[in-house]
């Protein structure tokens, strides 16, 4: 006896839309069961996780701060995944983008004018693109598995950042703490409403980039090329689309978005380089891309939902005494159930028996 997945001829369009909502609902049920097993009241735990973090204005600002990098990287990965290029290294590209962008205020602290911040953003994008270029080159020229190379490069970037902030870029006036000098005001992204919280214009940049990528994917020839190469390589070849160029385009685009997310993170709420730039935003952005149906516009909503899980995890630590890893568990549950719902919508399960079992049946 075995299980087979049979592709459905015509999945219902409505179910494609409802699939992520159903996945979120099932994740909530699984989360309630998990909280019960931990000895916590499910209703209280879910309230602390999803409602309490947005009950005050300052916490809404924190939500926007955490959502900005998730939206940027998730939107870039939507394009990458749709073109059938599996960039798992957005975390590393984000770190390198933060390093490149932070070089200006750290190495040239006396240069303070209105050009510094735009140059930092450009340097951040270039840093992410450069780091994304490496797995793209290895895949295009040597047929190397991009999942492995992009993932391994994350750890290289993390070690590079740790060495920089503990060594050559360590703040000489920082009491020997592993961190860079604080960025001056010209190198900081302004806050949107300083009286209410810390949210900065990086969130607006993330929305603009996601919308632009969504329009590109839906309305432009390049977006059509991305979808054709991802879904039907043979048709793309007959149409004259170059798969090798698409590898570089997808990785450079996703890397640029990740690099921009990195410099927005350090030039926004953080204001300096530290040994840890991201709590895992690059990996969570993979969930954002899939929860958003591989659509950059959908990544905006998905980024806000996943940002809420980070805030909820912090709130659950304080109010319920739960582990700080609880947010990762919820993110994993969301990804599992969304992918499971997608599978059952696109495929139907058939139970088959071997010859020996058919007679008995």
RAPETA-V435938 format. One record per residue. N is the residue number from 1. RES is the residue in one small letter. SS is DSSP state (@ for helix, = for strand, . for the rest). BURIAL is 1 if it has 24 or more other ideal C-beta (glycine too) atoms within 12 Angstrom, else 0. Layout:
BEGIN
[[N:RES:SS:BURIAL] [N:RES:SS:BURIAL]]
END
This chain:
BEGIN
[[1:x:.:0] [2:x:=:0] [3:x:=:0] [4:x:=:0] [5:x:=:0] [6:x:=:0] [7:x:=:0] [8:x:.:0] [9:x:.:0] [10:x:.:0] [11:x:.:0] [12:x:.:0] [13:x:@:0] [14:x:@:0] [15:x:@:0] [16:x:@:0] [17:x:@:0] [18:x:@:0] [19:x:@:1] [20:x:@:1] [21:x:@:1] [22:x:@:1] [23:x:@:1] [24:x:@:1] [25:x:@:0] [26:x:@:1] [27:x:@:1] [28:x:@:1] [29:x:@:0] [30:x:@:1] [31:x:@:1] [32:x:@:1] [33:x:@:0] [34:x:@:1] [35:x:@:1] [36:x:@:0] [37:x:@:0] [38:x:.:0] [39:x:.:0] [40:x:.:1] [41:x:.:0] [42:x:@:0] [43:x:@:0] [44:x:@:0] [45:x:@:1] [46:x:@:1] [47:x:@:1] [48:x:@:1] [49:x:@:1] [50:x:@:1] [51:x:@:0] [52:x:@:1] [53:x:@:1] [54:x:@:1] [55:x:.:0] [56:x:.:0] [57:x:@:0] [58:x:@:0] [59:x:@:1] [60:x:@:1] [61:x:@:1] [62:x:@:1] [63:x:@:1] [64:x:@:1] [65:x:@:1] [66:x:@:1] [67:x:@:1] [68:x:@:1] [69:x:@:1] [70:x:@:1] [71:x:@:1] [72:x:@:1] [73:x:@:1] [74:x:@:1] [75:x:@:1] [76:x:@:1] [77:x:@:1] [78:x:@:1] [79:x:@:1] [80:x:@:1] [81:x:@:1] [82:x:@:1] [83:x:.:1] [84:x:.:1] [85:x:.:1] [86:x:.:1] [87:x:.:1] [88:x:.:1] [89:x:.:1] [90:x:@:1] [91:x:@:1] [92:x:@:1] [93:x:@:1] [94:x:@:1] [95:x:@:1] [96:x:@:1] [97:x:@:1] [98:x:@:1] [99:x:@:1] [100:x:@:1] [101:x:@:1] [102:x:@:1] [103:x:@:1] [104:x:@:1] [105:x:@:1] [106:x:@:1] [107:x:@:0] [108:x:.:0] [109:x:.:1] [110:x:.:0] [111:x:.:0] [112:x:.:0] [113:x:.:0] [114:x:.:0] [115:x:@:0] [116:x:@:1] [117:x:@:1] [118:x:@:0] [119:x:@:1] [120:x:@:1] [121:x:@:1] [122:x:@:0] [123:x:@:1] [124:x:@:1] [125:x:@:1] [126:x:@:1] [127:x:@:1] [128:x:@:1] [129:x:@:1] [130:x:@:1] [131:x:@:1] [132:x:@:1] [133:x:@:1] [134:x:@:1] [135:x:@:1] [136:x:@:1] [137:x:@:1] [138:x:@:1] [139:x:@:1] [140:x:@:1] [141:x:@:0] [142:x:@:0] [143:x:.:0] [144:x:.:0] [145:x:.:0] [146:x:@:1] [147:x:@:0] [148:x:@:0] [149:x:@:1] [150:x:@:1] [151:x:@:1] [152:x:@:0] [153:x:@:1] [154:x:@:1] [155:x:@:0] [156:x:@:1] [157:x:@:1] [158:x:@:1] [159:x:@:0] [160:x:@:1] [161:x:@:1] [162:x:@:0] [163:x:@:0] [164:x:@:1] [165:x:@:1] [166:x:@:0] [167:x:.:0] [168:x:.:0] [169:x:.:1] [170:x:.:1] [171:x:.:1] [172:x:.:0] [173:x:.:0] [174:x:.:0] [175:x:.:0] [176:x:.:0] [177:x:.:0] [178:x:.:0] [179:x:=:1] [180:x:.:1] [181:x:.:1] [182:x:.:0] [183:x:.:1] [184:x:.:0] [185:x:@:0] [186:x:@:0] [187:x:@:1] [188:x:.:1] [189:x:.:1] [190:x:.:0] [191:x:=:1] [192:x:.:1] [193:x:.:0] [194:x:.:0] [195:x:.:0] [196:x:.:0] [197:x:.:0] [198:x:.:1] [199:x:.:1] [200:x:=:1] [201:x:.:1] [202:x:@:1] [203:x:@:1] [204:x:@:1] [205:x:@:1] [206:x:@:1] [207:x:@:1] [208:x:@:0] [209:x:@:1] [210:x:@:1] [211:x:@:1] [212:x:@:1] [213:x:@:1] [214:x:@:1] [215:x:@:0] [216:x:@:1] [217:x:@:1] [218:x:@:0] [219:x:@:0] [220:x:.:0] [221:x:@:0] [222:x:@:1] [223:x:@:1] [224:x:@:0] [225:x:@:1] [226:x:@:1] [227:x:@:1] [228:x:@:1] [229:x:@:1] [230:x:@:1] [231:x:@:0] [232:x:.:0] [233:x:@:0] [234:x:@:0] [235:x:@:0] [236:x:@:1] [237:x:@:0] [238:x:@:0] [239:x:@:0] [240:x:.:0] [241:x:.:1] [242:x:.:0] [243:x:@:1] [244:x:@:0] [245:x:@:0] [246:x:@:1] [247:x:@:1] [248:x:@:1] [249:x:@:1] [250:x:@:1] [251:x:@:1] [252:x:@:1] [253:x:@:1] [254:x:@:1] [255:x:@:1] [256:x:@:1] [257:x:@:1] [258:x:@:1] [259:x:@:1] [260:x:@:1] [261:x:@:1] [262:x:@:1] [263:x:@:1] [264:x:@:1] [265:x:@:1] [266:x:@:1] [267:x:@:1] [268:x:@:1] [269:x:@:1] [270:x:@:1] [271:x:.:1] [272:x:.:1] [273:x:.:1] [274:x:=:1] [275:x:.:1] [276:x:.:1] [277:x:.:1] [278:x:.:1] [279:x:.:1] [280:x:.:1] [281:x:@:1] [282:x:@:1] [283:x:@:1] [284:x:@:1] [285:x:@:1] [286:x:@:1] [287:x:@:1] [288:x:@:1] [289:x:@:1] [290:x:@:1] [291:x:@:1] [292:x:.:1] [293:x:.:1] [294:x:.:1] [295:x:.:1] [296:x:@:1] [297:x:@:1] [298:x:@:1] [299:x:@:1] [300:x:@:1] [301:x:@:1] [302:x:@:1] [303:x:@:1] [304:x:@:1] [305:x:@:1] [306:x:@:1] [307:x:@:1] [308:x:@:1] [309:x:@:1] [310:x:@:1] [311:x:@:1] [312:x:@:1] [313:x:@:1] [314:x:@:1] [315:x:@:1] [316:x:@:1] [317:x:@:0] [318:x:@:0] [319:x:@:0] [320:x:@:1] [321:x:.:0] [322:x:.:1] [323:x:.:0] [324:x:.:0] [325:x:.:0] [326:x:@:1] [327:x:@:1] [328:x:@:0] [329:x:@:1] [330:x:@:1] [331:x:@:1] [332:x:@:1] [333:x:@:1] [334:x:@:1] [335:x:@:1] [336:x:@:0] [337:x:@:1] [338:x:@:1] [339:x:@:1] [340:x:@:1] [341:x:@:1] [342:x:@:1] [343:x:@:0] [344:x:@:1] [345:x:@:1] [346:x:@:0] [347:x:=:0] [348:x:=:0] [349:x:=:0] [350:x:=:0] [351:x:=:0] [352:x:=:0] [353:x:.:0] [354:x:.:0] [355:x:@:0] [356:x:@:0] [357:x:@:0] [358:x:@:0] [359:x:@:0] [360:x:@:0] [361:x:.:0]]
END
